Amino acid sequence: MNPLTIVSVILGSYLIGSVNPAYFLGRIIKKIDIREHGTRNAGTVNAFRVLGLGPGLITVIFDITKGLLMMFIACLLGASPLIMHLAGAAAVLGHVFPFYLKFKGGQGVATACGILLYYLVLFSIKGWLPWETLPLLVLCVLSFIYISRMGEIVGTVVLPSIAVLALVFSPFQVHLTLLLSVIVYIVFINCLNIQQRKLLGSPKKSGEKLNWRLYLRPLAVLFILNYLKTDKKEALILIGGVVLFFLALDLVRLISKKINVFFFKDIKDLYKPKEYRKFSSITLFLVASFITVLVFDKATAVLAVSYLVFGDFFSKFFGIHFGRTRLFNKSLEGSLAHLNACFISGYIFLHFVPLPIPAYLIGVFVASISEVLPLGVNDNFSVPLLSASSMTVFLFF
């Protein structure tokens, strides 16, 4: 394929992707700009809410298939797998940034999901995908729909999970790496849209808000990735260095009242009010990760730390924004999100470490139970240690 054809394919994919049925049907049927109604998003979910079943079905069918259509056309023109994926990515970008709407379109979730669902079906047909993957994803989708009552939130969670699974099982991972990068970018844009358009509304728990430190928690996945590539000694050196920094910071402020007051009054939101006379949750989080890697075998430690990293983030995010039903000192919705996060993260890392599925499942349930029960111990500390212990006991017997 010559350069001119490649440019034409990419540009054509962007233009087809920019065709937004939710916007045009809103103008034609109700004489409105759908971006000013409902969730203020020119996408599939909002089309159902604002325009009704018929227009919603037209929107979802077109949005899901337009990326696949452009990839198919690129294939017919003799494009390489790399150019095919660029065409699909261009269609997603066209949906998010349509030129005729001042680059303010939908969120790209339906178009990107269409491409990734195609890969999941392909992998299932060819036998590359384990049979339990699709039921797990379906359960997670249904669970997040119950938790959030918002299709947009489901897209931000399930979409990157599908992308990672596609990379894990794909025999041609190099080409899909580019696609994954674009999908993660679109998910990032989607999360920003949710915040900017206030789709989340006010936190359900009065006076409670998300601390900015929570958004740094997923970075701890770097500990896991490093451990997968190295041995226990190097993993402990990396985690231990970070632990010492935060532990020293806590010790200094707890010993010196002036320094403690400085951190709490002059540096906004660095610590939570309840941490004034205690070690911070981030320190406990890191110490627990260090102990887990030190005490347990590699496979058990990797899964247990993944439960802590992703389970903690999901439980707090969804619990604060969508918590409706009280469950001990938590919410049912936050605890379900924790369970889902453990299922997904554990399942992904399970394909990099030798651990039986029953052990993985036991770890998932123990981690989630440890998170919700009022054990009198900070769950940042108890979740990885109890889940790793349960998996170790199972393997022993």
N, C-alpha and C positions, 0 to 999 in steps of 0.2 A: 504494500500500500504506500503510495507516494505521499509526501508531506502535505500537499494541497488537499488530498482526500481525507487525511487524518484531521486536518483543521476543520474541514467541512463537517465531518462526522461529529466532532466535539462541539462545534458551534450549533449544529442542528439538534444535538441532544439537549443543549442548554435551552434552545428555543422551544422545543417540544416540552421539556420539563417545566418551562415557565408558564405554559398554558394551565390556568388555574380554574377548573370547573366550578369550585365553590364560589369564587368571586363573580364569574360570568353568570352563573345561575341565580345568584343573589340579585344581580342587576336586572336580569330578564324577568324573573318570577316575582320578586318582591320590591324591585326598584330600590334596593339598599346596597350599601357597602358592607359586606359580611364582617369586615374587620372592625366595624363599629358596634357589633352586636355579639351577644353570647360571651364566649371566651376571647373575642376580638382576634380570632385566628382564622385565616383563609385556608382551612384544612378540612379533613374528612370528618372528624368528630363534631366540629362546630357546624358543618353543613347539615348533619342529622339534627342537631339541636335547633338551629335557626330556620332551616329551609324545609325540613321534613324527610320522610323516608325515601321518596322517589329521587329527589335531588341528591340526597345523601348516598344512595346506592350508586348513582352515576359518578359521583365524586370519588368514592372509594375505589370503584373499578378502574377508573381512568388513572387516578393517582398511583395505585399499586402497580399497574401494568406499564406505565410510560417509560420507566427506567429499563425494564426488561425488553420492551419493544425496541428501544434504541440500541441496546446491546445485541439483540438479534439482527438488526439491520447492519450494525457494524460487522458482525460475523459473516453475513451474506456478502459483504463487500471485501472480505478477505482480511479483516483486521486481526491482529495478534490478541492474545488474552489480555495483555496490558492495555491496549487501545480499547478493547471491549469494556474493561472496568472503568477506564477514564470516561467513556461514553455514559455509562450508568451513573458515575459520580457527577458528571456535568448535568444530567437530568435532575438529580437531587438538588444541586446548587441552583438550577433554574427555578425549581419550585420554591426554594427559600428566598432567592433574590431575583424576582422577575423585573426586568428593566422598565416595563410599562407601569408598574406600581411603585415606582421609586425604590425598587429593591427591597420591598417589604411584603413578602408573601406568606406562605405557610411555613411549617416547621420541618418538612422533609421526611417525617417519620414514615408515612404510608409508602412513599416511593422507595425509600431505603429498605423498609421491611419487605417489600415485594421482591427486591433483588436478593436479599438474604434468605427469605423463605424458599426461593427457587433453589438456592444452594443446599438448604436442608433437605428438601425433597429429592434433589439429585443425589446427595450423599446417602439418603435412605435407600433409594432404588439400587445404587451400586454397592450397598452393604458396608459403606464406610462409617456410617453413623450407628452407634449402639441403639438398640430398640427402645431403651428407657428414656432417651433424650427428649423425644417429642412429647410424651406424656408429662414429663417433668416441666417442660416449658408451658404446656397447656395449664397445668395446675398453678404455676406461678402467675400466668396471665390472669386467670380467674381470681386468684387471691388478691392481686394488686388492684383489680377492678373493684373488688369488695372493699379493700382498704381505702382507696382514694376516691372512688366514684368518678374518676377522670381518665379518659382515654389517653390524654396527653402524657400523664405521668407514667402510664403503662409503657408508652413508647420509649421514654427515657431510660427505663430499667431493662426492658426485654430486648430492645434493639441492640445495645452493646453486648448483651449476653449472647445473642444469636451470632453477632459478628465474631466474638471470641471463639465460640464453638465451631464456626466455619473455618477459622484458622487452625484450630486444634486438630480437626479431622481431615482437613484438605490435603490431598497429595500434591497440590501445586500452590503451596503456601506463599511463595515469593510474589506471585501476581496478586494474591488477595491482600497482601500487606498494605498496598496502596489503598485498596477499597476500605479496609478497616480504618485507616487513618482518616479518610474522608467521612466515614460513618461516625467515628468518635467526634470529629469536628462538628458534624450536624447535630449530634446529641448535645454537645456543649452549647451550640446556638439555641437548641430547644430549651435547655435549662435556663439560659439567660432570658429567653422569651417568657417562660413561666414566671420568673421573678419580675420582669419589667411590666408584664401585663397583669400582674397580681392575680394569676389564676389560682394561686394557693390560698388566697384570702388571709384572714387573721389566724394566728395560731389558736388551736382549740383549747390549750391550757392557759388559763389567765395568768399573765405576767411572765410567761416562759417564752424564751426565744432561743434560736440557734446561735451558739457561740461560733465565731469565725474559725476557731481551732478545729471544729468538727470537720470542716472541709479539707483539713490537712491530714486527717486520719487515713484516707485511702492511700496516701503516699507510702504508708508502712508496707504496702504490697512489695515495695522494693526490697525489703528484708527477705521476703519469701523468694522472690526471683533470684536474689543473690545466693540464697541458701541452696536453691535448686542447681546452681552452676558451680558451687564451691563445696567445701566440707564444713563440719560443725565449728572448727576452730576459727575459720575466717568469718563465718556468719556471726559468731559470738563477738568477735573483735568489732565488727561493724555496729551491731546492735548495742554492745557494751559502751562504745564511744558516745553514742547518742544518749544512752541511759545516764552516763556519768555527767553529761552536760546538764540535763534537766534535773537530775537528783541534786547536783551541787547548787543549782539555782534555787531549788526548793529549800535546801538546808540553810542557805544564806538568808533568805527572806524569813524563814521560821525562827532563826536565831536572833536576827536583828529586827526589832519592831519598826524602826524607821524605814528600813529597806522594804519591809512587808507593806507598810502604809503607802510607800511610793509606788509599788507595783499595783496596788489595788485602787489607788485614788488618781494617780497621775498618768497611768498607762491604761487606756480604756479597753475593757473586755479581755485583758490578757488572762485573767483568772476569774473563776466564778466566785460569787460571794461566799458560798459554803466552803471554799478552799482556803479561807483566810488563815485558819489554824491547822490546816491539814496539807498533806502532800497532794499535788494536783492530780487530776484524773489522767493527764497525759503521761506523768511520771509512772503511775501505777500501770498504765497501758504498756509502757516500754519495759518496765521491770518484769511484768508478767510474760511478755514476749521473750525476754532474755532467759528467764527461768524455764520456760517451755522448751526452748531450743536446747538449753543446757541439759535438762533432765531426760527428755524423751527422745525416741529415735526420730530420724529425719521425716519419714512419711507422716507419723502422728503429729509431729510438731508443725509441719507445713499446713496440714488441714486445720489444726487447732488455732493457729495464729490467723489463718484466713477467716475462720469463724469470728474471731475477735475484731479483725480489721473491718470487714464488710458488715457483719451483724450489728456491731455497735453503731456504725454510721446510719444504716437503714432504720434501725429501731428508733433512734433519736429524731431523724428527719421526718419519718412518716408518723411517728407518735405525736410529735409536737404539732404538725400541720393537719393531721387527719384523725388523731385519737378521739374516739367517741365513747368507747365502752371501757370503764375502769377495770383493771385487772391487777390486784394487789397495789403496788405503787407505780405501776406502768399502765399502759393501755393495750387492749386486745389488738388494735390495729398496728401499733408499734411492734408488739411481740410477733405478730404474723409476718411483718416485714423482716424482722430479725431472722425468723425461721426460713423465709424465702432466700434471704441473702446467704445464709449458711448452706442451704441446698445448692444454690447456683455456684458459689465460690468453691465449695468443697468438691462438687462434681467436676468442675474445670480442672482443679489441681490434682484430682484423683487420677487423671490421665498422665501425670508426670511422676507420681510416686506409687510404689507397690503397696496398696492397701485394699483389703477386701471391701466390697460394697456394704455388707452388714456393719462393719466397723465404722465406715464413713457415716452411715445413717445413725448409728448410736451416738457418735460424736455430735452430729447435727442436733439431735433432740436434747442431749444433755446440755449443750451450749445454750440452746434456746430456753430450756427450763432454768438454767443457772441465771440467765439474764432476767427472767420475770419474777422468780421467787425472792422474797425479802430475806436473804440469808445473813444479813448483817455484815456482808463483805462487799466492797465495791465490785460491780460486775466486770469492770475492766481487768480486774485481777482474777476473779473466779472463773470466768467463761473459758479462757484457754486452758487453765490448769485442770479444771474438772472435766472438760471435754477430752483433753489428752489422756487424763487418767482413765476415763471410761473406755476409750479405745484401746488403751494398753491392757487393761484388765480383760477385755473381750479377746484380744489376740493371745493373751497368756493361757486362757482356758480353751 
